[in-house]
């Protein structure tokens, strides 16, 4: 799975702008939700990579 870092950057900046304009949060308060989203995205990408590698092996065992 290829990740376009420019696309990720645009998405994160858009999310940060929405947090900035649509809530009463200060920048130091919305850093945690944005970092959590980044971590979730990294975990999802890692899961997809491992799943794609292991799925054929698990089907061969059945």
C-alpha atoms as an extended CHARMM CRD file, in Angstrom:
* protein
*
        62  EXT
         1         1  UNK       CA              0.0000000000        0.0000000000        0.0000000000  PROA      1               0.0000000000
         2         2  UNK       CA              1.5220000000        3.2780000000       -1.1190000000  PROA      2               0.0000000000
         3         3  UNK       CA              0.7540000000        6.3170000000        1.0030000000  PROA      3               0.0000000000
         4         4  UNK       CA              0.8170000000        9.7370000000       -0.6130000000  PROA      4               0.0000000000
         5         5  UNK       CA              2.3740000000       11.9290000000        2.0740000000  PROA      5               0.0000000000
         6         6  UNK       CA              1.0960000000       15.0980000000        0.4130000000  PROA      6               0.0000000000
         7         7  UNK       CA             -2.4540000000       13.7440000000        0.6150000000  PROA      7               0.0000000000
         8         8  UNK       CA             -1.9710000000       12.8340000000        4.2820000000  PROA      8               0.0000000000
         9         9  UNK       CA             -0.5600000000       16.2840000000        4.9600000000  PROA      9               0.0000000000
        10        10  UNK       CA             -3.5240000000       18.0100000000        3.2690000000  PROA      10              0.0000000000
        11        11  UNK       CA             -5.9880000000       15.8550000000        5.2010000000  PROA      11              0.0000000000
        12        12  UNK       CA             -4.2870000000       16.5740000000        8.5170000000  PROA      12              0.0000000000
        13        13  UNK       CA             -4.1340000000       20.2940000000        7.8390000000  PROA      13              0.0000000000
        14        14  UNK       CA             -7.8190000000       20.3090000000        6.9290000000  PROA      14              0.0000000000
        15        15  UNK       CA             -8.6620000000       18.4590000000       10.1520000000  PROA      15              0.0000000000
        16        16  UNK       CA             -6.5390000000       20.8980000000       12.1550000000  PROA      16              0.0000000000
        17        17  UNK       CA             -8.2910000000       23.8630000000       10.5260000000  PROA      17              0.0000000000
        18        18  UNK       CA            -11.6870000000       22.3790000000       11.3850000000  PROA      18              0.0000000000
        19        19  UNK       CA            -10.6210000000       21.8530000000       14.9860000000  PROA      19              0.0000000000
        20        20  UNK       CA             -9.2880000000       25.3980000000       15.1020000000  PROA      20              0.0000000000
        21        21  UNK       CA            -12.3680000000       27.0980000000       13.6440000000  PROA      21              0.0000000000
        22        22  UNK       CA            -15.2140000000       24.8830000000       14.8640000000  PROA      22              0.0000000000
        23        23  UNK       CA            -14.2540000000       24.4200000000       18.4920000000  PROA      23              0.0000000000
        24        24  UNK       CA            -13.0820000000       26.4820000000       21.3920000000  PROA      24              0.0000000000
        25        25  UNK       CA             -9.8920000000       24.4430000000       21.6130000000  PROA      25              0.0000000000
        26        26  UNK       CA             -6.5090000000       26.1120000000       21.7720000000  PROA      26              0.0000000000
        27        27  UNK       CA             -3.7310000000       24.7740000000       19.5060000000  PROA      27              0.0000000000
        28        28  UNK       CA             -2.0670000000       23.0050000000       22.4260000000  PROA      28              0.0000000000
        29        29  UNK       CA             -5.3660000000       21.2240000000       23.1500000000  PROA      29              0.0000000000
        30        30  UNK       CA             -6.0480000000       19.9180000000       19.6550000000  PROA      30              0.0000000000
        31        31  UNK       CA             -2.5290000000       18.5370000000       19.1990000000  PROA      31              0.0000000000
        32        32  UNK       CA             -3.4800000000       15.3430000000       21.0480000000  PROA      32              0.0000000000
        33        33  UNK       CA             -6.4900000000       14.4350000000       18.8530000000  PROA      33              0.0000000000
        34        34  UNK       CA             -4.4910000000       15.1150000000       15.6940000000  PROA      34              0.0000000000
        35        35  UNK       CA             -1.5730000000       13.0200000000       16.9260000000  PROA      35              0.0000000000
        36        36  UNK       CA             -3.9960000000       10.2360000000       17.8250000000  PROA      36              0.0000000000
        37        37  UNK       CA             -5.3760000000       10.3060000000       14.2720000000  PROA      37              0.0000000000
        38        38  UNK       CA             -1.8460000000       10.0860000000       12.8790000000  PROA      38              0.0000000000
        39        39  UNK       CA             -1.0900000000        7.1060000000       15.1370000000  PROA      39              0.0000000000
        40        40  UNK       CA             -4.3170000000        5.3620000000       14.1010000000  PROA      40              0.0000000000
        41        41  UNK       CA             -3.4930000000        5.8850000000       10.4390000000  PROA      41              0.0000000000
        42        42  UNK       CA             -0.0280000000        4.3930000000       10.9170000000  PROA      42              0.0000000000
        43        43  UNK       CA             -1.4870000000        1.3910000000       12.7400000000  PROA      43              0.0000000000
        44        44  UNK       CA             -4.0670000000        0.8550000000       10.0000000000  PROA      44              0.0000000000
        45        45  UNK       CA             -1.3840000000        0.9760000000        7.2980000000  PROA      45              0.0000000000
        46        46  UNK       CA              0.7790000000       -1.5080000000        9.2100000000  PROA      46              0.0000000000
        47        47  UNK       CA             -2.2220000000       -3.8150000000        9.7450000000  PROA      47              0.0000000000
        48        48  UNK       CA             -3.0750000000       -3.7590000000        6.0340000000  PROA      48              0.0000000000
        49        49  UNK       CA              0.5170000000       -4.6050000000        5.1030000000  PROA      49              0.0000000000
        50        50  UNK       CA              0.7200000000       -7.5260000000        7.5370000000  PROA      50              0.0000000000
        51        51  UNK       CA             -2.7760000000       -8.7220000000        6.6330000000  PROA      51              0.0000000000
        52        52  UNK       CA             -1.9210000000       -8.7510000000        2.9250000000  PROA      52              0.0000000000
        53        53  UNK       CA              1.1850000000      -10.7910000000        3.6970000000  PROA      53              0.0000000000
        54        54  UNK       CA             -0.4790000000      -13.3040000000        6.0140000000  PROA      54              0.0000000000
        55        55  UNK       CA             -3.8930000000      -13.7660000000        4.3660000000  PROA      55              0.0000000000
        56        56  UNK       CA             -2.6770000000      -16.1460000000        1.6280000000  PROA      56              0.0000000000
        57        57  UNK       CA             -0.8540000000      -18.2650000000        4.2200000000  PROA      57              0.0000000000
        58        58  UNK       CA             -3.9160000000      -18.5860000000        6.4420000000  PROA      58              0.0000000000
        59        59  UNK       CA             -6.1060000000      -19.6570000000        3.5170000000  PROA      59              0.0000000000
        60        60  UNK       CA             -3.5750000000      -22.3530000000        2.6460000000  PROA      60              0.0000000000
        61        61  UNK       CA             -3.9440000000      -23.8520000000        6.1340000000  PROA      61              0.0000000000
        62        62  UNK       CA             -7.7120000000      -24.2760000000        5.8590000000  PROA      62              0.0000000000
